[in-house]
């Protein structure tokens, strides 16, 4: 799969973003590698570069912030709490059995849904990504038709992500700087 390449801009054409999700050691390595590339360009004022005495470095809005050695220059700017409901087909023979639908509601009242297909290594076969995107389009259109009872198949695939919505409404300067920097 490919990395997400630009939030709303990446969704402009077809409303979908293809990305690779990293967790655990792979995510830590990506963060530290990005910081190494940025070098001294990352502002370090108002940050404590000393290692903490525990695995928790500080609090943000009253919540623990995990410590990541080597990433002391990073400081939190948002905290989101999400309540997620997940759906999947119960019959493996149905057309959409490989898709999952997640509906998230945040602690600040924003609600967004996503339909996803989790694919194994697709670096050699981009047709898997295109087939998954087409299947997602079909399901979103079906959901939109039943929700709107319009039958026109028009769907709202370019919804804002939770963090993007939060930043637009709570940290507009930060959001604008992110958009400007690409």
C-alpha positions as CSV (number, residue, x, y, z in Angstrom):
1,X,0.0,0.0,0.0
2,X,1.0,3.6,-0.3
3,X,1.3,6.3,2.4
4,X,-1.4,8.9,2.8
5,X,-0.4,11.8,0.7
6,X,-2.3,14.8,1.7
7,X,-5.6,14.5,3.6
8,X,-8.3,16.5,1.8
9,X,-6.1,17.1,-1.2
10,X,-5.6,13.3,-1.7
11,X,-9.4,12.7,-1.4
12,X,-10.3,15.4,-4.0
13,X,-10.6,13.1,-7.0
14,X,-12.4,10.0,-5.7
15,X,-12.9,10.6,-2.0
16,X,-10.5,7.9,-1.0
17,X,-7.1,7.8,0.7
18,X,-4.8,4.8,0.3
19,X,-2.3,4.6,3.2
20,X,-0.1,2.2,5.1
21,X,-0.9,2.1,8.8
22,X,2.1,1.5,11.1
23,X,2.1,0.4,14.7
24,X,4.5,-0.5,17.4
25,X,8.2,-0.5,16.6
26,X,7.6,0.4,12.9
27,X,5.7,3.6,14.0
28,X,8.4,4.5,16.4
29,X,11.1,4.1,13.7
30,X,9.1,6.2,11.3
31,X,8.8,9.0,13.8
32,X,12.5,8.9,14.7
33,X,13.6,8.8,11.1
34,X,11.4,11.8,10.2
35,X,12.9,13.7,13.1
36,X,16.4,12.8,11.9
37,X,15.6,14.2,8.5
38,X,14.2,17.4,9.9
39,X,17.3,17.8,12.1
40,X,17.5,21.2,13.7
41,X,14.5,22.6,11.6
42,X,12.1,21.4,14.3
43,X,11.5,24.1,16.9
44,X,12.7,22.9,20.4
45,X,11.7,25.9,22.5
46,X,9.5,25.2,25.4
47,X,10.3,21.5,25.4
48,X,12.1,19.4,28.0
49,X,14.8,17.4,26.3
50,X,15.7,15.5,29.4
51,X,14.6,11.9,29.7
52,X,11.8,11.4,32.2
53,X,12.0,9.2,35.2
54,X,9.1,7.1,34.0
55,X,7.5,6.0,30.8
56,X,5.1,9.0,31.0
57,X,6.8,12.3,30.3
58,X,4.0,14.7,31.0
59,X,0.3,15.5,31.0
60,X,-1.7,17.1,28.2
61,X,-5.2,18.3,29.1
62,X,-4.9,16.1,32.2
63,X,-4.0,12.9,30.3
64,X,-0.7,11.0,30.3
65,X,1.6,11.5,27.3
66,X,3.8,8.5,26.6
67,X,7.5,9.1,26.3
68,X,9.4,8.1,23.2
69,X,13.2,8.3,23.6
70,X,14.6,10.4,20.8
71,X,11.4,12.3,20.1
72,X,11.5,14.7,23.0
73,X,11.1,17.6,20.6
74,X,7.5,16.5,19.8
75,X,4.8,18.1,21.9
76,X,1.1,17.2,21.8
77,X,-1.4,19.6,20.3
78,X,-4.6,17.6,20.3
79,X,-6.4,14.9,22.3
80,X,-9.3,13.1,20.8
81,X,-11.5,10.5,22.4
82,X,-13.4,8.3,19.9
83,X,-16.3,6.0,20.4
84,X,-16.3,3.5,17.6
85,X,-18.9,1.1,16.3
86,X,-17.7,-1.5,13.8
87,X,-19.7,-3.4,11.2
88,X,-18.8,-6.3,8.9
89,X,-20.7,-8.7,6.7
90,X,-21.8,-11.9,8.6
91,X,-21.9,-14.0,5.5
92,X,-18.5,-14.6,3.8
93,X,-20.2,-15.2,0.4
94,X,-21.5,-11.7,0.1
95,X,-19.9,-9.2,-2.2
96,X,-18.7,-6.9,0.6
97,X,-17.3,-9.5,3.0
98,X,-13.8,-8.1,2.7
99,X,-14.9,-4.6,3.8
100,X,-15.3,-3.2,7.3
101,X,-17.4,-0.2,8.2
102,X,-16.4,1.9,11.2
103,X,-18.5,4.8,12.6
104,X,-16.7,7.1,15.0
105,X,-18.1,9.7,17.3
106,X,-15.7,12.0,19.1
107,X,-15.9,13.6,22.5
108,X,-16.4,17.0,20.8
109,X,-19.5,15.8,18.8
110,X,-18.1,15.1,15.4
111,X,-19.2,11.9,13.7
112,X,-17.6,10.3,10.7
113,X,-17.7,6.9,9.0
114,X,-15.2,5.0,7.0
115,X,-15.4,1.9,4.8
116,X,-12.1,0.1,4.6
117,X,-10.5,-2.8,2.9
118,X,-7.3,-4.1,4.6
119,X,-5.0,-5.5,2.0
120,X,-1.8,-7.5,2.3
121,X,1.3,-6.4,0.4
122,X,0.1,-4.7,-2.8
123,X,3.4,-3.2,-3.9
124,X,3.5,-5.5,-7.0
125,X,-0.2,-5.5,-7.8
126,X,-2.0,-2.1,-7.8
127,X,-5.1,-3.8,-9.4
128,X,-5.9,-5.1,-5.9
129,X,-6.1,-1.5,-4.6
130,X,-8.3,-0.4,-7.6
131,X,-10.6,-3.4,-7.1
132,X,-10.9,-2.7,-3.4
133,X,-11.7,1.0,-4.1
134,X,-14.4,0.0,-6.6
135,X,-16.0,-2.3,-4.0
136,X,-15.9,0.5,-1.4
137,X,-17.6,2.9,-3.9
138,X,-20.4,0.4,-4.4
139,X,-21.0,-0.1,-0.7
140,X,-20.9,3.6,0.1
141,X,-23.4,4.2,-2.8
142,X,-25.7,1.5,-1.4
143,X,-25.5,3.0,2.1
144,X,-26.1,6.5,0.7
145,X,-29.1,5.4,-1.3
146,X,-30.7,3.7,1.7
147,X,-29.9,6.6,4.0
148,X,-31.2,9.3,1.7
149,X,-33.9,7.2,-0.1
150,X,-32.9,9.3,-3.2
151,X,-31.7,6.5,-5.4
152,X,-29.2,8.8,-7.1
153,X,-26.1,7.1,-5.8
154,X,-24.6,10.4,-4.7
155,X,-22.4,9.8,-1.7
156,X,-20.4,12.1,0.5
157,X,-17.0,10.4,0.3
158,X,-14.9,13.4,1.0
159,X,-15.6,13.7,4.7
160,X,-13.0,15.3,7.0
161,X,-11.1,13.1,9.3
162,X,-11.4,13.5,13.0
163,X,-8.1,15.3,13.6
164,X,-8.5,17.5,10.5
165,X,-12.0,18.6,11.7
166,X,-10.6,19.2,15.2
167,X,-7.7,21.3,14.0
168,X,-9.9,23.4,11.7
169,X,-12.3,24.2,14.6
170,X,-9.8,24.4,17.4
171,X,-6.3,25.2,16.1
172,X,-6.9,26.9,12.8
173,X,-3.4,28.5,12.6
174,X,-1.8,25.1,13.1
175,X,-4.1,23.5,10.5
176,X,-3.3,26.3,8.0
177,X,0.4,25.9,8.6
178,X,0.1,22.1,7.9
179,X,-1.8,22.7,4.7
180,X,0.7,25.4,3.6
181,X,3.7,23.1,4.2
182,X,2.1,20.3,2.2
